[in-house]
Amino acid sequence: MMHLILADSEIELVPQAIQGHPAVVKHAKIRKKKPSQMLLDASYHHQAIRSKYPAEAERRGRPDIAHFVLLNAQESILNHEGLLKVYLHTRNNDVIKIAPETRLPKAYHRFVGLIEHVFQNKYVPDKEKPLLVLEKMSLQAVAKECGGKIIVLSEKGRKINLREYEIPRDVTFIVGGFSSGDFLSNIDFADDIISMYHETLMAWVTVYELIAEYERRYLEEVK
C-alpha cells in the first residue's frame, strides 16, 4: 500500500484577524457566507493576507494546489486498484482523511465548498459512511498512523534517481502542499528525505511521478 500525505497544505478558514478586511467581506457577501466559514483563498483575499501576514503573502491561501494534487491521486489507476490512501494535512494540523472511493469535484468552486463543509461538519457526507473525515493531528502522528517507510520529498533532500531508488511495497510519501518556502512541520522523523529533480517541482507533478513509479513496480502484482 502506498500512503500519500500532502503536508502543510495552505488550506485554512479565513483567520479571525482578517475577517473584517474589505476584500474578505466583499467576497463573503458574494458567496452569501460568513467570513469565518470560507476558505482563505489568495485569488480573492490576497490584499487581506498581505495586510496582516506580509511575510507569508506568497504562500497562504492556496486550496488550488490541493485540488490539483487530489484529483491526480484519486483518479489514478493505483487508487482504482485499491493500492493508495491519501491524507490532506494543513498548516494548522487539520488532517482530512480521504476514502479511496471518493470522487472529488473537478470544478474548483465545488471543491472549495466541499472542504468548507468538512471544516464545519467534520464528516462528509455523514458520520456513518464518511468519505472525508477531519481530525486534529500533527504530521508526525498521521505519518506514524500510515506506517511503512516514511519518505519526504523536499528540494533540500538528497538527490536520487527515482527509477533506481528503493521503494518498499508499504511506503508513506510526504509531499509539501505549498507553493513556496519550506515545511512548517518538523520532518526529522522521516526515514529518508529525498529530491528527485534538480529544480523545484510542482506538488502535483511530484505526486504524479511517485504514483507512476509505484504503479510500474507493484501494479502487476494485482493483475
C-alpha positions in Angstrom: 0.0 0.0 0.0 1.2 3.5 -0.8 0.1 6.2 1.5 0.4 9.8 0.4 0.3 12.8 2.7 0.0 16.3 1.2 1.7 18.1 4.1 1.4 21.7 5.5 -1.1 22.4 2.8 -2.2 26.0 2.6 -5.8 25.2 3.4 -7.5 27.1 6.3 -10.6 29.0 7.1 -10.2 32.8 6.9 -8.3 33.8 10.1 -10.1 35.9 12.6 -7.5 38.7 12.2 -8.6 39.5 8.6 -12.3 38.5 8.6 -13.2 42.2 8.7 -10.9 43.2 5.8 -12.9 44.7 2.9 -11.7 42.1 0.4 -12.9 39.3 2.6 -16.2 41.0 3.5 -16.9 41.6 -0.2 -16.2 38.0 -1.1 -18.4 36.8 1.8 -21.3 38.8 0.6 -21.0 37.5 -2.9 -20.9 33.9 -1.6 -23.6 34.6 1.0 -21.4 33.2 3.7 -19.9 34.4 6.9 -16.1 35.2 6.5 -15.4 32.6 9.2 -17.0 29.9 7.1 -14.9 30.5 4.0 -11.6 29.0 3.0 -8.8 31.5 2.7 -8.1 32.0 -1.0 -5.3 34.2 -2.3 -7.3 34.7 -5.6 -9.8 36.8 -3.6 -8.1 37.6 -0.3 -4.5 38.5 -1.4 -4.8 42.1 -0.2 -6.1 40.9 3.2 -3.3 38.3 3.5 -0.7 40.9 2.6 -2.0 43.4 5.1 -1.7 41.1 8.1 0.8 38.4 7.0 3.2 40.1 4.6 6.0 37.5 5.1 3.6 34.8 4.0 1.6 36.6 1.4 3.0 34.4 -1.5 2.2 31.2 0.3 -1.1 31.3 2.2 -4.5 30.8 0.7 -3.8 28.2 -1.9 -6.5 25.5 -1.9 -6.0 25.1 -5.6 -2.7 23.2 -5.0 -4.6 20.6 -3.0 -7.3 20.4 -5.6 -4.8 19.6 -8.4 -3.0 17.0 -6.3 -6.1 15.3 -5.0 -7.7 15.0 -8.4 -4.5 13.5 -9.7 -4.2 11.0 -6.9 -7.9 10.0 -6.5 -8.3 9.4 -10.3 -5.1 7.4 -10.6 -5.0 3.7 -11.7 -3.2 3.0 -8.4 -6.2 4.3 -6.4 -8.7 2.5 -8.6 -6.8 -0.7 -7.9 -7.0 -0.2 -4.1 -3.3 0.5 -3.5 -3.4 4.2 -2.5 -4.6 6.1 0.6 -4.5 9.9 0.6 -4.3 12.3 3.5 -4.6 16.1 3.4 -2.6 17.7 6.2 -2.8 21.5 6.7 -0.6 24.2 8.2 -2.9 24.1 11.3 -2.6 20.4 11.8 -6.1 19.7 10.4 -6.0 16.3 8.7 -8.6 15.3 6.1 -8.6 11.5 5.5 -10.0 10.7 2.1 -11.6 7.4 1.4 -10.3 5.7 -1.8 -13.7 5.6 -3.4 -14.1 9.4 -3.1 -14.5 11.2 -6.4 -13.7 14.9 -5.8 -15.4 17.7 -7.7 -13.5 18.7 -10.8 -14.8 22.3 -10.6 -12.7 24.3 -8.2 -15.6 26.2 -6.7 -17.3 23.0 -5.8 -14.1 21.6 -4.3 -13.8 24.7 -2.1 -17.4 24.3 -1.0 -16.8 20.6 -0.1 -13.8 21.4 2.0 -15.6 24.2 3.8 -18.3 21.7 4.6 -15.8 19.3 6.0 -14.4 22.0 8.3 -17.8 22.8 9.5 -19.2 19.2 10.0 -16.0 17.1 10.4 -17.6 14.4 8.1 -18.8 14.2 4.5 -21.4 13.1 3.7 -22.1 11.8 7.3 -20.6 10.1 10.3 -22.0 6.6 9.4 -20.4 6.3 6.0 -17.9 9.1 5.7 -15.9 9.8 2.5 -13.9 12.6 4.1 -13.1 12.9 7.8 -11.5 15.8 9.6 -9.2 15.2 12.6 -6.6 17.2 14.5 -3.3 15.5 14.0 0.3 16.5 13.7 2.2 15.5 10.5 4.3 13.0 12.5 1.2 11.5 14.1 -0.6 10.9 10.7 2.6 9.5 9.2 3.0 7.1 12.1 -0.6 6.0 11.7 0.1 5.3 8.0 3.2 3.2 8.7 5.7 1.7 6.4 8.9 3.5 5.3 8.3 7.3 5.6 9.9 9.3 2.8 9.7 13.1 2.5 10.1 14.8 -0.9 12.0 18.1 -0.4 14.2 20.2 -2.7 16.7 20.1 0.2 16.7 16.3 0.3 19.5 14.2 -1.1 19.3 13.8 -4.9 18.2 10.5 -6.2 17.2 8.8 -9.5 13.6 7.7 -8.8 13.8 4.8 -11.2 16.8 3.4 -9.2 15.5 4.4 -5.7 14.3 1.6 -3.4 10.6 2.0 -2.8 9.1 -0.7 -0.4 5.6 -2.0 -1.0 4.5 -0.4 2.2 5.5 3.2 2.0 4.3 6.7 3.1 5.3 9.6 0.9 5.1 13.1 2.2 4.8 15.9 -0.3 4.6 19.6 0.5 1.2 21.2 -0.3 2.5 24.8 -0.6 3.8 27.0 -3.4 6.9 28.4 -1.8 9.1 28.2 1.3 9.8 25.0 3.3 7.8 22.7 5.6 6.4 24.3 8.7 6.2 20.9 10.4 9.1 19.0 11.7 10.2 16.3 9.2 13.2 14.9 11.1 11.2 11.8 12.0 11.3 10.6 8.3 13.3 7.6 7.3 14.6 9.4 4.3 14.4 12.9 2.8 14.9 13.0 -1.0 14.8 15.1 -4.1 14.0 13.6 -7.5 15.0 16.6 -9.6 17.5 19.5 -9.7 14.7 22.1 -9.9 11.6 22.7 -7.7 8.7 20.7 -8.9 5.0 21.5 -8.5 3.3 19.3 -5.9 1.0 17.6 -8.4 4.0 16.8 -10.7 5.8 15.2 -7.8 2.7 13.2 -6.9 2.2 12.1 -10.4 5.8 10.8 -10.7 5.6 8.9 -7.4 2.3 7.2 -8.3 3.5 6.3 -11.7 6.7 4.8 -10.3 4.8 2.8 -7.7 2.4 1.6 -10.4 5.3 0.5 -12.6 6.7 -1.7 -9.7 3.7 -3.1 -8.0 0.6 -2.9 -10.2 1.4 -6.2 -11.9 1.0 -8.0 -8.6 -2.7 -7.3 -8.5 -3.4 -8.2 -12.2 
